[in-house]
Amino acid sequence: LSFSKTPSSSLPLGMGVVLVGFPYGQGPLASYGILAGLGPLEVANPDPSIGTEVGEYLFTDAPLTVGNSGSPLLNLQGEVIGVVADVVGGPSGVGGIGVAIPAELAAQSLQDLERFGIPQRGWLGASLVSLEELPPVLLRAVGLTTVQGAMVDRVEPDSPAARAGLRGAQRDAQGRLLALGDVILSVNGKPVRNKAEVVRQIARFRPGDRVRLTLWREGRRLEATLVLMARPRR
């Protein structure tokens, strides 16, 4: 099998996909479905094995069950477009949605496993909020005329974001937003639409890589360079 060279963001929704795996130790068995979505994983209690550092996942309605985790998700040309991580939203194989890591990140993880024994993904160390989720009045107050980007909500101590001087939002005791944190507009010169794109771009880099962020802070644009770290194990 070979990995598809088409970026996950360019895959058309509704395209046919095939899942090949060994459910319950039987197989290989194939199931058919469609690419149902592309985006962040937003469920109340996600399986911790899936993680949140990928940013954007592929979602499919192809039937999954026990033994499908790690299975390739193929396009109809037989190319790998993703690797199944889990199923969410229902019992395995019954109404659940399959979650797959996009091929470009899966290929990087495979290289890392061969070299280091563990995937090496960059970590920013900040929680983010997409601008489109924020009140427009707050955006206008700092001179922003776009909803493309992601606000830094909270910065982890001693993280790459903290060391680079990124500023988080100000909130009151009830968690209400009082003032915006830094707004990330681009990563290494590539504009980002939302928080998922920031996380996805950062995940393409490895710990130790230097990344340049274009920020909006208090009515002006500025640049910040940070050195990524590995996500701490908790």
C-alpha positions in Angstrom: 0.0 0.0 0.0 1.1 3.6 -0.7 0.1 6.8 1.0 -2.0 9.2 -1.0 -0.2 12.4 -1.9 -3.5 14.4 -1.9 -3.6 16.7 1.2 -6.4 15.7 3.5 -7.8 19.3 3.3 -8.4 18.7 -0.5 -10.3 15.4 -0.1 -13.9 15.8 -1.3 -16.6 15.0 1.3 -18.8 12.1 0.1 -16.0 10.3 -1.7 -16.1 6.5 -1.4 -13.7 4.9 1.0 -12.8 1.3 1.9 -11.7 0.1 5.3 -9.6 -3.0 5.5 -8.9 -4.7 8.9 -9.1 -7.8 11.1 -12.2 -7.3 13.2 -12.4 -9.9 16.0 -9.2 -11.4 14.6 -10.9 -12.4 11.4 -9.9 -11.3 7.9 -8.7 -9.3 6.3 -12.3 -8.0 5.8 -13.3 -4.9 3.9 -16.2 -2.5 4.5 -17.3 0.4 2.4 -18.5 3.9 3.3 -17.9 7.6 2.5 -15.7 10.3 3.8 -18.2 12.0 6.1 -16.2 14.9 7.4 -12.9 16.5 8.2 -12.3 18.5 11.3 -11.3 18.5 15.0 -12.5 15.8 17.4 -15.1 17.4 19.5 -16.9 14.9 21.8 -17.6 15.1 25.5 -15.4 12.2 26.6 -13.1 11.2 23.8 -11.0 8.0 24.2 -7.7 9.3 25.5 -5.9 7.0 23.1 -7.0 9.2 20.2 -5.3 12.3 21.5 -6.0 15.9 20.5 -2.6 16.9 19.0 -3.6 16.0 15.4 -6.0 18.9 15.0 -8.1 17.7 12.1 -9.2 14.1 11.6 -11.0 12.2 8.8 -14.4 10.9 9.7 -16.1 8.0 7.9 -19.4 6.0 8.2 -17.7 2.8 7.1 -18.6 0.1 9.6 -16.0 -0.4 12.3 -15.7 -2.8 15.1 -13.1 -4.3 17.5 -9.8 -4.9 15.7 -10.2 -2.0 13.2 -7.9 0.4 15.1 -4.8 0.9 13.1 -6.4 -0.2 9.9 -5.8 1.7 6.6 -8.6 3.8 5.2 -8.3 3.7 1.4 -9.6 5.7 -1.5 -11.1 3.8 -4.4 -7.7 3.9 -6.1 -6.3 1.8 -3.3 -4.2 4.6 -1.7 -4.1 5.1 2.0 -5.8 8.4 2.9 -5.8 7.8 6.7 -5.2 5.3 9.5 -8.1 4.5 11.8 -7.7 5.6 15.4 -11.1 4.8 17.0 -14.9 5.0 16.7 -16.9 7.6 18.5 -20.6 8.5 18.9 -21.9 4.9 19.4 -21.0 1.3 20.1 -18.3 -0.1 17.8 -20.0 -0.9 14.5 -23.4 0.4 15.6 -24.0 4.0 14.6 -20.5 5.2 15.5 -18.3 7.4 13.3 -14.9 6.2 12.5 -12.0 8.6 13.3 -8.8 8.4 11.2 -5.5 10.2 11.3 -4.8 11.8 7.9 -2.3 10.1 5.7 0.3 12.8 5.8 0.6 12.7 9.6 0.3 8.9 9.6 3.3 8.7 7.2 5.3 11.0 9.5 4.3 8.9 12.5 5.5 5.7 10.8 8.9 7.2 10.1 9.1 8.3 13.8 8.1 4.9 15.0 10.9 3.3 12.9 13.5 5.9 14.2 12.4 6.7 17.7 9.8 4.1 18.7 7.1 6.9 19.3 5.5 9.6 17.2 7.4 12.9 17.4 4.8 15.7 17.0 5.4 19.3 17.9 3.6 20.9 20.9 2.7 24.5 21.2 1.6 24.5 24.9 -1.4 26.7 24.6 -5.2 26.2 24.4 -6.9 27.9 21.5 -10.3 29.3 20.5 -11.2 29.9 16.9 -12.0 33.5 16.1 -15.4 32.5 14.6 -16.4 31.4 18.1 -15.8 34.8 19.6 -18.1 37.8 19.9 -17.5 40.1 16.9 -17.5 43.2 19.2 -14.3 42.0 20.9 -12.6 41.4 17.6 -13.5 44.9 16.3 -12.3 46.4 19.6 -8.7 45.3 18.8 -9.0 46.2 15.1 -9.6 42.7 13.7 -11.7 42.6 10.5 -11.4 38.8 10.0 -12.6 35.7 11.7 -9.7 33.7 10.2 -7.4 32.7 12.9 -7.2 31.4 16.5 -6.9 33.2 19.8 -4.5 32.0 22.5 -6.8 31.4 25.5 -4.4 29.9 28.0 -0.6 29.4 28.0 0.9 26.4 29.7 3.8 27.3 32.1 7.3 26.7 30.7 5.9 25.6 27.3 7.1 26.8 23.9 4.3 29.4 23.8 5.3 30.7 27.3 9.0 30.9 26.4 8.2 32.8 23.2 6.1 35.3 25.2 2.7 34.5 23.9 -0.1 36.0 25.9 -3.4 34.3 26.9 -6.8 35.8 27.3 -8.1 37.6 30.4 -11.2 36.1 32.0 -13.2 36.8 35.1 -13.8 34.4 38.0 -16.8 33.0 36.1 -14.7 32.4 33.0 -16.2 35.2 31.0 -13.9 36.7 28.4 -12.7 40.2 29.3 -9.8 40.7 26.9 -8.5 38.8 23.9 -5.2 36.9 24.0 -2.8 36.9 21.1 -4.4 35.9 17.8 -2.5 33.5 15.6 -2.9 34.4 12.0 -0.4 32.2 10.3 2.2 29.5 11.0 5.4 29.8 9.0 3.7 32.2 6.7 0.7 29.9 6.0 -2.6 31.5 7.0 -4.8 29.5 9.4 -8.6 29.5 9.5 -9.2 28.2 13.0 -7.7 26.4 16.0 -7.7 23.0 14.3 -5.5 24.3 11.5 -3.0 25.8 14.0 -2.8 22.4 15.8 -2.5 20.5 12.5 0.3 22.8 11.2 2.2 22.5 14.5 1.8 18.7 14.5 3.7 18.5 11.2 6.8 19.7 12.9 8.9 17.8 15.4 10.2 18.7 18.8 13.2 21.0 18.5 11.9 22.6 15.2 11.7 26.4 15.1 8.3 27.8 14.0 7.4 31.4 13.2 3.9 32.6 14.2 2.3 35.8 12.8 0.2 37.3 15.7 -2.2 40.1 16.2 -1.8 41.8 19.6 -3.5 45.0 20.8 -4.2 46.3 17.3 -0.9 45.5 15.6 0.7 42.6 13.8 3.9 41.0 15.1 6.1 37.9 14.6 7.1 35.4 17.3 9.5 32.5 16.8 9.3 29.5 19.1 11.1 26.2 19.5 8.6 23.3 19.7 8.7 20.7 22.5 7.3 17.2 22.8 3.9 17.0 24.5 4.5 16.2 28.2 3.3 12.8 29.3 0.8 13.0 32.0 
